Amino acid sequence: KKQNLLFKMSGTPVPESILKKRKSQERLQAQRVKQQLAAKKARRAQRRETFKRAEKYVREYRAQEKSLVRLRREARKEGNFYKDAEPKVILAIRIRGINGLHPKVKKILRLLRLRQINNAVFVVVNSATKKMLNLVEPYITYGYPNLKTIRELIYKRGYAKINKQRVAITDNSVIEGALGKHGIICMEDVIHEIYTCGPKFKVVNKFLWPFKLSNPRGGMRDKGTHFTEGGDAGNREELINQYARACN
């Protein structure tokens, strides 16, 4: 602009190279503005879709709770007992180090991605994982997490594994970039897939870096003794939620 003003004041025609440069800059600026508007529109649409999915999941969770309450009341009314469905997901937390570790146990802990003390992972419940957990039971504590525990762990301690790197999940774009092709675009999708053990559980669980927890508030009682005998190791069932909250 200063050059154009100088040329006008001197009465000299503007060189063609400057005119071309100015047109190129104007075209690039127009493209940049267009891209920014398109990105803003896409973000707005993504936020709207994320909000819709979160609402749908909340309705689903509430319906499950109401159905469970209804079934329990009907069973009690008829003088029976209602047995809850078998849990689909286990939360496993490592509580002991490598001293005196058998090679087979070490291999299983690596397969479970429990390489360090206070590492935590989600594990799908099947016959193979049950056998693996039984073999490494003296070195871990595990149980059945509820929705609140899963949400708190993912939101507070959740990191993504992208290109073998530990990446903080600061935005839904991180999730969409890695899992968008599987239809998972936001944090609530990740939580829902883990909680319900959905068809993409394996993909989502592999996407999540093992959680790095702290030592439990108040310390441990005896990590060398089974939980049923007053220690910390082994299956805690629903009480794992209380332990995980103390470590989070």
Secondary structure, DSSP 8 states (H G I E B T S, - for coil): -HHHHHHHHHT----HHHHHHHHHHHHHHHHHHHHHHHHHHHHHHHHHHHHHHHHHHHHHHHHHHHHHHHHHHHHHHTT---------EEEEEE---STT--HHHHHHHHHTT--STTEEEEEE-SHHHHHHHHHTGGGEEEE---HHHHHHHHHHH-EEEETTEEEE--SHHHHHHHHGGGT--SHHHHHHHHHHT-TTHHHHHHHB--EE----TT--S-TTSBGGGTSSBEEEETTHHHHHHHH-
